[in-house]
């Protein structure tokens, strides 16, 4: 059952200052990406203490082998050095003598993984995700912790944890610590209160962002949480924003988020909406993943993969809801939302993998997810396709219940019934909620669209239901243009194929990524002619393609086909029916554009 905010408040009460495990990190010489960590564990009468570094971090479902940043490991108790050995890649076993006291572990951590949002130390700041910095011991994982930082004089420190001083924090246990990253350094800091909850926004790095505008819109965003959920799972929240070079992405945490973007990718309208969509995505995660999450992730096991067939709900449904909140906050216009949905439809319909893999399989395979050509042809994505299946379920719920039940209700039930600190949910639990809300079984729908590839999502009927239509603005000339079904990047002397769509003319002709195309019908493809030269051909034409493979010259005949319908657009009906207008409002919680 969902804990009340009062219960959460008790869990984070100031009494945890009397911590059982103390963490310290010295960052006073940050130029070479190094910090000195010291951890004091309570005394134990056990024969040994296993001290571990996680092999991955939450929000990034890949094994990262984070122990690779550790050097100069030492351990003492009562002023005496203790014997230890490393028993696997992430575990140091410390042998304890009789009547040993507190155990102090010291080591150097190397932190230069900015883009992975795990650990980064330089002369301007440090970003510390505890999973990549601070070891833990299972014996003390549930006990209270404190963290103190020794930093250059001008630095300031921020975290979602309780603050005990300028550079001191405390948490109820290691799991709260590991889900509460620390940003310390030279930064811009803003605060605001919304609906009696406190928020902080921290910017590190220079860029073309408008800090005041961003904070203003974040305040609008955080006011929309009750459009889906019955309450907020926090009383304080911290947005950490990195404007940097060579890094991009974001990660959700218990009551904070880290968002990274190239420093000059904030100013244009499209860039700004992309940033705000990311901020909204991470904010939705505060409920979906951090307050409730699939059974395979409860509790987190930091030493190995955590499997679930429901990552499509954890990530895809979050992607589905993110722009709904921006619409309700009046940050994104309906036309801008329609454009993004249409782009998602185009990408889905041009992806052969939708006929091969289900979102359930993609969820289970997330730890070994494919990239590039293989992902395009034989896989689906827990984010993009997960969002589309979430939309399909939402549409079917609204249709089945005459607008009485939406997918928002499903997520609020997950929030009310499951507490991520105690119990995760399964597919059976989701199906039970669907039946409870609608009075009917959803097992067949689930088998057809979740357990099996959702190869043909009925976008036209889903849009028609809410007074919208899907159109493709292609004239006859564009349809007759030649299409090969490949993508390429410039390479020495030609263009190297990076993707060949399954079933396309290039696929059928036998082309594959890595082939370097050098000529069409004896004419070079470089100097901008790879795509432009296709204007000289029409659908049905055969082209002699010269290319290198394994450093040997080859020729193949490519017979091009008509260009598939692309550039989808979603447009509101001029005269939607009363039912369509009502359904649109039930779907997005804003009026139809032509209401």
matplotlib code that plots the C-alpha trace (Angstrom):
import matplotlib.pyplot as plt

x = [0.0, 1.3, 3.0, 1.6, 3.9, 3.9, 5.4, 8.0, 8.8, 9.5, 11.8, 13.8, 13.6, 16.6, 17.2, 19.2, 22.1, 23.2, 24.4, 25.7, 27.9, 29.9, 31.1, 33.7, 35.2, 38.1, 37.8, 40.3, 42.6, 40.1, 42.1, 43.0, 39.5, 40.3, 38.8, 39.8, 37.0, 36.9, 34.0, 33.6, 31.4, 30.1, 31.8, 30.9, 31.4, 31.4, 34.5, 34.7, 33.0, 32.3, 32.6, 31.1, 31.0, 27.9, 28.3, 25.6, 23.5, 19.8, 18.2, 20.9, 20.3, 23.8, 26.6, 29.2, 31.7, 32.0, 34.7, 37.2, 37.6, 39.0, 42.7, 44.8, 42.3, 43.2, 41.3, 41.9, 40.3, 41.5, 44.5, 45.6, 45.7, 43.4, 43.9, 41.7, 41.4, 39.3, 37.0, 35.3, 35.3, 33.2, 33.8, 36.6, 36.5, 37.9, 38.9, 37.9, 39.8, 38.0, 36.8, 37.5, 36.0, 34.7, 36.1, 37.5, 37.9, 40.0, 40.4, 41.0, 38.2, 38.8, 35.8, 35.7, 32.4, 30.3, 28.1, 27.1, 26.0, 27.8, 30.9, 32.8, 35.3, 37.2, 38.4, 34.9, 32.6, 32.0, 28.9, 28.7, 26.2, 26.9, 26.6, 29.8, 31.6, 30.7, 31.0, 28.5, 28.2, 25.1, 25.3, 24.8, 22.8, 19.6, 21.2, 21.5, 24.3, 26.0, 28.1, 30.6, 32.6, 35.9, 35.8, 37.5, 36.4, 34.1, 32.2, 28.6, 26.9, 23.4, 21.5, 18.1, 19.3, 18.7, 21.2, 23.2, 25.7, 27.1, 28.7, 27.1, 24.1, 22.4, 20.0, 17.9, 20.0, 22.4, 19.6, 18.5, 22.1, 22.6, 19.4, 20.4, 23.3, 25.4, 26.3, 29.0, 31.1, 30.6, 27.0, 23.9, 21.2, 17.5, 14.7, 10.9, 7.9, 4.9, 1.9, 3.9, 6.7, 10.2, 12.2, 15.8, 17.3, 21.1, 22.9, 26.5, 28.3, 27.8, 25.4, 22.7, 19.9, 17.7, 17.8, 14.9, 12.6, 13.6, 12.9, 9.6, 8.5, 9.7, 7.5, 4.5, 5.6, 5.8, 2.2, 0.8, 1.6, -1.9, -3.3, -2.2, -1.5, -3.4, -0.4, 3.3, 5.9, 8.3, 8.3, 11.5, 12.9, 16.2, 16.7, 20.4, 21.2, 24.6, 25.3, 28.4, 30.2, 30.2, 27.5, 23.7, 21.0, 19.2, 18.6, 15.8, 16.4, 14.3, 13.6, 16.0, 17.1, 20.3, 19.8, 22.7, 22.7, 25.2, 25.8, 24.4, 21.3, 18.8, 17.8, 15.8, 12.2, 12.8, 15.8, 14.0, 11.0, 13.3, 14.9, 11.5, 10.3, 13.4, 12.7, 9.1, 10.2, 12.4, 9.7, 7.2, 9.8, 9.5, 6.3, 6.8, 10.0, 10.9, 7.6, 6.5, 8.4, 8.4, 8.9, 12.3, 13.7, 12.6, 14.9, 17.7, 20.5, 23.5, 25.8, 23.9, 21.2, 17.7, 15.3, 11.7, 9.3, 7.8, 10.6, 8.2, 5.9, 8.8, 10.3, 7.8, 4.8, 7.0, 7.8, 4.1, 3.1, 6.0, 4.5, 1.0, 2.2, 3.8, 0.4, -1.4, 1.3, 0.8, 4.5, 3.9, 1.3, -1.1, 0.3, 3.8, 2.6, 0.9, 4.2, 6.1, 3.5, 3.5, 7.3, 6.9, 4.4, 6.7, 9.6, 7.5, 6.1, 9.6, 11.0, 11.0, 11.8, 8.2, 7.2, 9.9, 10.0, 7.4, 7.7, 7.8, 10.7, 12.5, 12.0, 13.6, 16.4, 17.1, 20.4, 21.7, 19.8, 20.8, 21.9, 22.1, 21.1, 20.3, 18.0, 16.2, 15.5, 15.0, 14.2, 11.9, 12.7, 11.3, 11.0, 9.6, 7.6, 6.8, 5.2, 3.1, 1.8, 1.0, -1.0, -2.8, -3.8, -4.9, -7.0, -8.6, -9.4, -11.1, -13.1, -14.1, -15.3, -16.8, -14.2, -14.6, -11.2, -7.9, -4.3, -3.7, -6.0, -3.9, -0.8, -2.5, -3.6, 0.0, 1.1, -1.6, -1.0, 2.7, 5.5, 8.9, 10.6, 8.6, 7.0, 7.2, 4.4, 4.1, 2.2, -0.5, -0.8, -1.3, -3.9, -5.7, -5.8, -7.2, -9.9, -10.8, -11.1, -13.1, -14.8, -13.4, -10.3, -7.5, -5.5, -6.2, -5.3, -2.1, -1.1, -1.7, 0.0, 2.5, 3.6, 3.5, 4.9, 2.6, 3.2, 0.2, -0.9, -4.2, -3.2, -5.9, -8.7, -7.0, -6.7, -10.2, -11.6, -10.3, -11.1, -7.8, -6.6, -3.4, -2.4, 0.6, 1.3, 3.1, 2.4, 2.5, 6.1, 7.5, 5.9, 7.6, 11.0, 13.5, 14.0, 16.7, 16.1, 19.6, 21.5, 25.2, 27.9, 30.7, 33.8, 37.1, 36.3, 32.6, 29.7, 29.7, 26.3, 25.2, 21.7, 19.9, 16.2, 15.0, 12.9, 14.0, 15.5, 19.0, 18.3, 17.0, 20.0, 22.3, 23.8, 24.9, 26.2, 29.9, 29.7, 31.4, 29.4, 31.6, 29.5, 26.1, 26.2, 29.9, 29.5, 30.9, 28.6, 30.8, 30.5, 26.9, 25.7, 24.8, 21.2, 20.9, 21.8, 18.6, 16.7, 17.9, 16.1, 12.5, 10.8, 11.5, 14.9, 17.9, 21.2, 24.6, 26.2, 29.9, 31.2, 34.0, 33.5, 36.5, 38.7, 37.7, 35.7, 32.3, 29.2, 25.6, 22.4, 19.9, 16.3, 14.7, 11.1, 8.7, 9.4, 7.2, 4.7, 6.5, 6.3, 3.1, 1.1, -1.7, -4.4, -7.5, -10.8, -12.5, -15.8, -15.3, -18.3, -19.3, -18.1, -14.7, -14.2, -15.1, -12.7, -9.9, -10.4, -10.4, -7.2, -5.0, -7.0, -7.0, -9.8, -9.8, -8.2, -11.5, -13.8]
y = [0.0, 3.5, 5.2, 8.6, 11.7, 11.7, 8.2, 9.3, 12.3, 10.0, 7.9, 11.1, 12.7, 14.6, 11.7, 10.0, 12.4, 9.7, 7.6, 4.1, 4.3, 7.5, 8.4, 11.0, 12.2, 14.6, 16.6, 19.3, 18.2, 17.6, 18.5, 14.8, 13.5, 11.8, 11.8, 10.2, 8.1, 7.1, 4.9, 4.0, 0.9, -0.1, -2.7, -6.3, -9.7, -11.5, -13.2, -11.0, -8.0, -8.0, -4.5, -4.0, -1.5, -1.8, -3.2, -0.8, 2.2, 2.8, 4.3, 2.9, -0.8, -1.8, -3.5, -0.8, -2.5, 0.6, -1.0, -0.2, 3.3, 2.0, 2.1, 2.1, 0.1, 0.0, -1.0, -0.4, -1.1, 0.1, 1.7, -1.7, -2.6, -5.5, -8.4, -8.3, -9.9, -9.2, -12.2, -11.0, -7.9, -5.8, -7.3, -6.8, -9.3, -7.8, -10.3, -9.2, -10.1, -10.8, -7.7, -5.5, -2.1, 0.2, -0.7, 2.2, 1.6, 4.0, 4.1, 6.4, 6.8, 7.9, 9.8, 10.8, 9.3, 12.4, 11.1, 8.0, 10.3, 8.1, 10.0, 13.0, 15.2, 18.1, 21.6, 23.1, 20.5, 16.9, 14.9, 11.9, 9.1, 6.9, 3.7, 4.7, 6.3, 4.8, 1.1, -0.6, -3.7, -5.8, -6.1, -2.3, -1.6, -0.9, 1.3, 5.1, 6.9, 10.3, 11.9, 14.7, 16.4, 18.2, 20.6, 23.8, 26.9, 28.4, 25.2, 24.6, 21.2, 20.0, 16.7, 15.2, 13.9, 15.8, 18.5, 18.6, 21.3, 23.2, 19.9, 17.3, 15.1, 12.2, 9.4, 6.7, 4.0, 3.2, 2.8, 6.4, 7.5, 5.6, 7.2, 10.7, 12.0, 14.9, 17.9, 20.0, 22.8, 26.2, 26.5, 28.6, 27.8, 28.6, 27.7, 27.9, 26.4, 24.9, 23.5, 23.5, 21.4, 22.8, 22.7, 23.5, 23.9, 23.7, 24.6, 23.6, 24.8, 27.7, 27.5, 29.3, 28.4, 31.0, 30.0, 32.2, 31.0, 27.4, 27.7, 29.4, 26.5, 23.8, 25.4, 25.0, 21.4, 20.2, 21.4, 18.8, 15.6, 15.4, 15.1, 11.4, 10.5, 11.0, 12.5, 13.4, 10.9, 13.7, 17.0, 18.3, 17.8, 18.9, 19.4, 19.2, 20.4, 20.0, 22.3, 20.6, 19.2, 15.6, 14.4, 14.2, 12.3, 12.2, 9.9, 9.8, 9.5, 9.3, 13.0, 14.5, 14.2, 14.9, 16.2, 16.7, 18.5, 20.1, 23.6, 25.3, 23.1, 25.1, 28.2, 27.3, 26.4, 22.8, 22.4, 24.0, 21.7, 18.7, 19.8, 20.3, 16.9, 15.3, 17.2, 16.0, 12.4, 12.4, 14.0, 11.3, 8.8, 10.1, 8.0, 5.5, 3.7, 5.4, 5.2, 2.0, -0.3, -3.8, -6.8, -7.6, -4.3, -4.7, -4.6, -3.4, -6.0, -3.9, -6.9, -8.3, -7.6, -7.0, -8.7, -7.7, -7.9, -4.5, -2.0, -0.9, 0.4, 1.8, 3.7, 3.6, 4.8, 7.5, 8.6, 8.5, 10.8, 13.3, 15.6, 15.2, 17.1, 19.8, 20.3, 20.6, 23.1, 25.2, 24.8, 22.9, 23.8, 21.0, 21.5, 20.9, 17.7, 16.5, 17.0, 14.8, 12.1, 12.1, 11.7, 8.7, 7.1, 7.6, 6.0, 3.1, 2.4, 2.5, 0.1, -3.6, -4.7, -4.0, -7.2, -9.2, -8.3, -7.6, -4.9, -7.6, -9.3, -5.9, -5.3, -8.6, -8.0, -4.4, -5.4, -6.6, -4.2, -3.9, -0.8, 0.4, -1.7, -4.8, -2.8, -1.2, -4.5, -7.0, -5.1, -2.6, 0.0, 0.1, 3.9, 4.6, 1.4, 1.2, 4.7, 3.6, 0.5, 2.7, 5.0, 2.1, 0.8, 4.2, 4.5, 1.1, 1.9, 5.2, 3.4, 0.4, 2.5, 5.4, 7.7, 6.7, 5.0, 6.0, 4.8, 7.5, 5.5, 2.4, 4.2, 5.8, 2.3, 1.1, 4.0, 3.3, -0.5, -0.9, 0.7, 0.3, 0.0, -3.1, -4.8, -4.6, -5.3, -8.0, -8.4, -10.3, -7.3, -4.9, -7.2, -7.4, -3.6, -3.4, -5.9, -4.1, -0.8, -2.0, -5.2, -7.2, -9.4, -7.9, -11.1, -11.4, -7.8, -8.2, -11.4, -9.7, -6.4, -6.8, -10.5, -10.5, -7.9, -4.9, -4.9, -2.8, -0.2, 1.3, 5.0, 6.2, 4.9, 5.9, 9.5, 9.5, 8.6, 11.9, 14.1, 14.0, 12.6, 11.3, 12.7, 12.4, 15.4, 13.7, 14.6, 12.2, 13.3, 12.5, 9.1, 8.3, 9.2, 6.4, 4.7, 2.3, 1.9, 2.6, 5.2, 6.2, 8.4, 9.9, 7.8, 8.0, 8.0, 7.2, 6.7, 3.9, 2.3, 2.4, 0.9, -1.2, -1.7, -5.3, -5.8, -2.7, -2.6, -2.4, -5.3, -7.4, -6.5, -7.8, -4.6, -4.5, -1.9, -1.4, -1.4, 1.8, 3.0, 4.8, 5.2, 4.9, 3.9, 4.8, 8.2, 9.1, 9.5, 11.9, 15.7, 15.5, 13.1, 10.1, 11.3, 14.0, 11.6, 9.7, 12.6, 11.4, 8.1, 7.0, 4.1, 0.9, 2.0, -0.3, 1.2, -0.3, 0.4, 0.2, -0.4, -1.6, -4.6, -6.0, -3.6, -5.2, -3.6, -5.0, -4.2, -5.0, -4.0, -2.1, -1.8, 1.1, 1.3, 4.2, 6.3, 5.0, 7.4, 9.5, 12.9, 12.1, 15.0, 15.0, 17.6, 18.3, 17.8, 21.1, 19.9, 17.2, 15.6, 16.1, 12.6, 13.2, 16.5, 14.7, 11.9, 14.3, 16.1, 12.7, 11.7, 14.8, 16.8, 19.9, 21.0, 19.9, 22.7, 23.1, 22.7]
z = [0.0, -0.8, 2.1, 3.0, 2.8, 6.6, 6.5, 4.0, 6.1, 9.1, 6.9, 6.0, 9.5, 10.9, 13.4, 10.7, 11.4, 13.9, 10.9, 11.2, 8.1, 7.3, 3.8, 3.2, -0.1, -0.6, -3.8, -3.1, -5.9, -8.7, -11.8, -12.7, -12.1, -8.8, -5.4, -2.1, -0.5, 3.1, 4.5, 8.2, 8.7, 12.2, 14.3, 13.6, 15.2, 11.8, 10.5, 7.4, 5.8, 2.0, 0.7, -2.8, -5.7, -7.9, -11.4, -12.8, -11.8, -11.8, -14.9, -17.2, -17.8, -18.8, -16.8, -16.3, -14.1, -11.9, -9.8, -12.5, -11.0, -7.7, -6.8, -3.6, -1.5, 2.2, 5.3, 9.0, 12.4, 15.8, 14.0, 12.6, 8.9, 8.1, 5.7, 2.6, -0.8, -3.9, -4.5, -7.7, -10.0, -7.6, -4.1, -1.6, 1.4, 4.6, 7.3, 10.8, 13.9, 17.2, 19.0, 16.0, 16.1, 13.4, 9.9, 7.8, 4.1, 2.0, -1.8, -4.7, -7.2, -10.8, -12.1, -15.8, -17.0, -17.6, -20.4, -18.4, -15.5, -13.1, -11.9, -13.0, -11.3, -12.7, -11.7, -11.9, -10.3, -9.3, -10.2, -7.9, -8.3, -5.3, -7.3, -9.1, -6.1, -2.7, -1.8, 0.4, 2.6, 2.6, 6.4, 6.7, 3.5, 5.4, 8.1, 8.1, 6.4, 6.3, 3.6, 3.9, 1.1, 1.3, -1.6, -3.0, -1.1, -3.8, -4.5, -3.4, -3.0, -3.7, -3.5, -2.9, 0.5, 3.7, 4.2, 7.4, 6.5, 3.5, 2.2, 4.5, 3.8, 5.4, 4.2, 5.7, 4.1, 1.3, -1.2, -0.6, -0.9, -4.2, -5.6, -4.5, -6.6, -5.5, -7.7, -6.2, -7.8, -9.4, -10.5, -10.8, -8.2, -8.1, -5.7, -5.8, -3.9, -5.7, -3.8, -0.5, -2.0, -2.4, -5.6, -6.5, -10.0, -10.4, -13.6, -14.2, -17.3, -19.6, -22.5, -24.5, -22.0, -20.4, -16.7, -15.6, -18.4, -17.7, -13.9, -14.7, -17.0, -14.6, -12.0, -14.4, -15.1, -11.5, -10.9, -13.3, -11.3, -9.9, -13.4, -13.2, -9.6, -6.3, -4.5, -4.7, -3.4, -2.2, -0.4, -2.0, -5.5, -7.2, -11.0, -11.9, -15.4, -17.1, -20.1, -21.5, -24.5, -25.7, -23.3, -23.5, -21.7, -18.4, -15.4, -12.9, -9.2, -6.0, -5.7, -8.2, -11.8, -13.8, -17.3, -19.7, -23.0, -25.4, -24.1, -27.3, -27.7, -25.5, -27.4, -30.5, -30.0, -31.0, -28.8, -25.8, -26.2, -26.4, -23.2, -21.5, -22.8, -21.1, -17.9, -18.0, -18.7, -15.6, -13.5, -14.5, -13.5, -9.9, -9.8, -12.6, -11.6, -8.4, -6.5, -8.2, -10.5, -12.0, -9.7, -11.3, -10.0, -6.3, -4.6, -6.9, -7.2, -8.0, -8.8, -11.8, -14.4, -13.1, -15.5, -16.2, -19.2, -18.2, -19.0, -21.8, -19.0, -17.0, -19.9, -22.8, -20.7, -19.2, -22.7, -23.6, -20.6, -20.8, -23.4, -22.0, -19.0, -21.1, -22.9, -19.6, -18.3, -21.5, -22.3, -25.6, -28.2, -29.5, -33.0, -31.6, -29.8, -33.0, -34.9, -32.5, -32.5, -36.3, -36.3, -34.0, -36.4, -39.4, -37.5, -36.4, -39.9, -41.4, -38.8, -39.9, -36.4, -35.4, -37.1, -35.3, -31.6, -28.9, -26.3, -23.6, -25.3, -25.8, -22.1, -21.1, -23.6, -22.5, -20.9, -24.2, -26.4, -30.0, -31.8, -35.4, -38.3, -36.3, -33.9, -36.9, -38.7, -35.9, -32.7, -31.1, -28.4, -24.9, -25.2, -28.6, -29.3, -25.6, -25.8, -28.9, -27.2, -24.1, -26.4, -28.0, -24.6, -23.5, -26.7, -26.2, -22.5, -23.5, -26.2, -24.1, -21.1, -23.1, -21.6, -18.0, -17.7, -19.2, -18.9, -16.3, -14.0, -14.5, -13.4, -10.4, -9.3, -9.7, -7.5, -4.9, -4.7, -5.0, -3.1, -4.7, -1.3, -0.6, -3.6, -7.4, -9.9, -12.5, -15.8, -13.9, -11.5, -14.5, -16.0, -12.6, -12.5, -16.0, -15.1, -11.9, -13.7, -16.7, -15.6, -18.5, -19.2, -21.1, -21.5, -25.2, -25.9, -23.8, -25.7, -29.1, -28.4, -25.6, -25.7, -29.5, -31.9, -32.3, -36.0, -37.2, -34.7, -36.0, -35.8, -38.2, -36.0, -32.8, -34.1, -35.6, -32.1, -30.8, -33.7, -35.5, -38.9, -40.2, -43.6, -45.9, -48.1, -51.0, -54.6, -57.5, -58.4, -55.0, -55.0, -58.2, -56.8, -56.5, -53.1, -52.1, -48.4, -47.1, -45.1, -45.3, -43.9, -45.9, -46.1, -47.9, -51.6, -51.2, -48.8, -46.2, -45.6, -42.0, -42.4, -44.9, -44.2, -44.3, -47.5, -49.2, -52.7, -51.2, -48.9, -51.8, -53.9, -51.2, -49.8, -46.2, -43.7, -44.2, -48.0, -49.4, -52.4, -54.9, -58.1, -59.7, -63.4, -63.4, -61.9, -58.5, -55.5, -53.5, -53.4, -52.3, -55.0, -52.9, -52.3, -54.9, -57.8, -57.1, -58.5, -61.9, -61.4, -61.2, -59.5, -61.4, -62.8, -62.5, -61.4, -61.6, -58.2, -57.7, -54.1, -52.0, -49.6, -47.7, -49.7, -52.9, -55.7, -56.6, -58.7, -58.1, -59.9, -57.7, -58.9, -57.0, -55.9, -55.2, -52.2, -49.3, -47.8, -45.2, -43.6, -41.7, -40.3, -37.7, -38.2, -36.2, -37.9, -38.7, -37.3, -34.7, -33.2, -29.6, -28.8, -30.5, -28.6, -25.3, -26.0, -26.9, -23.6, -21.7, -23.6, -23.2, -20.6, -22.8, -25.2, -28.8, -31.0, -32.8, -29.7]

ax = plt.figure().add_subplot(projection="3d")
ax.plot(x, y, z, "-o")
ax.set_aspect("equal")
plt.show()
